[in-house]
Amino acid sequence: MILEIADFTIDPSRTADFEAAMLELQTVIGSSEGYLGHTVQRSLETIGRYVLLVRWTTLEAHTKGFRGSSAFESWKARLGSHRDGAIVEHFETVLVKDWIV
């Protein structure tokens, strides 16, 4: 499994639109081959900072499959300037200790 982490800094006056976009776009990304799930986290310390965590079967499922699809064009169009300055990286698991809730 590959974890994509996208770190967004959103203008505080536009956070409602960003959250609405994330809600609307979950079906867009969710229909992609190799998609395993995602979560959006909002910072409690930094207003306007969000982290999108997406689980993919492989790196290529994201970089070639999703990014090479028409779904990604819809994703980019809806997010618009929210994407400006976002940092996106991919991670692989080296150690797991499940959280107990």
N, C-alpha and C positions, 0 to 999 in steps of 0.2 A: 504494500500500500504506500502511496505517495501522499503527503500532506502539502497542499498549496496554502501558503499564508500570504494574504494581501492586506497590507497595512495602509489605511486611508486616513487622511486628515481632511475633514469636511468643515467648510465654513459653518460656524455655529447657527447662522440664520437659515441654513439649508439642510440641517440634520433630519428634519421631518421628511423632506423629499428623498433624501438618501435612504432612510429606513423604508419608505414606501417603495422605492425602486428595488431594494433588496427583496421585499415581500413579493412584488410583481414578478421579478426575474427568477424566483426559485423554480418555477416550472420550466423556464428556458434552460437553465443549467441542469436541472434534474432529469431532463430527457436525453442528456448526452451519454453516449456509450462510454463505459468506464467510470462513470460518476457513482460514488458510494454514499455521499451525504455531505452536508455542510452545516455550519453554524456561523452566526454573526455575533460578535462581542463588541460591546460599547464600553469605553474606558470610563472608570469612575473618577479618575484623577485628571484626565485631559479632555476638556470639552471638545467635541468634534472628532475625536480619534476612535476609529473602529478597526477591528480585525476580522477579516473573513477567512474562515478555515474550511477548506474543501478537501475531501478525501477522494482520491482517484485510484484506480487499479494500477495504472502505470503513469509515468511521466508523459509518455506519448499520448495517452488518452486526453490529457489536458492540452499539451503544447501543439499537437498535430490534429487530434480529433476535434476537440471543442474549439480551439482557436482557429482552426481551418474551416469551420462550419458557418452556415448562415445564422445559426443560433448565436454565435459570437458577435455577429454584426448587430443583431437585435440587442444583445447585452451592452455593447459599446454605445449604441445609439441612446438607450435609456439611461445609462449611467452618465453619459456626457462628460461634463467637466468634473464630476465627482472623481473620475479616474486620474485627473491631473496630479502628478506627484506621488501616486500610489506606488508602494514598493511591493513587488510580487516575487516570492521565492518558493522553491520546492524543497521538501525535507523527506528523508527516509528514516524509519524507526531504527534505533540502535538499542533501546532499552524500554521496557514497558513495566509499569507498576500501576495497576488499575486504581482509580480513585474510589473511595468508599463514601457513599452519600448517606 
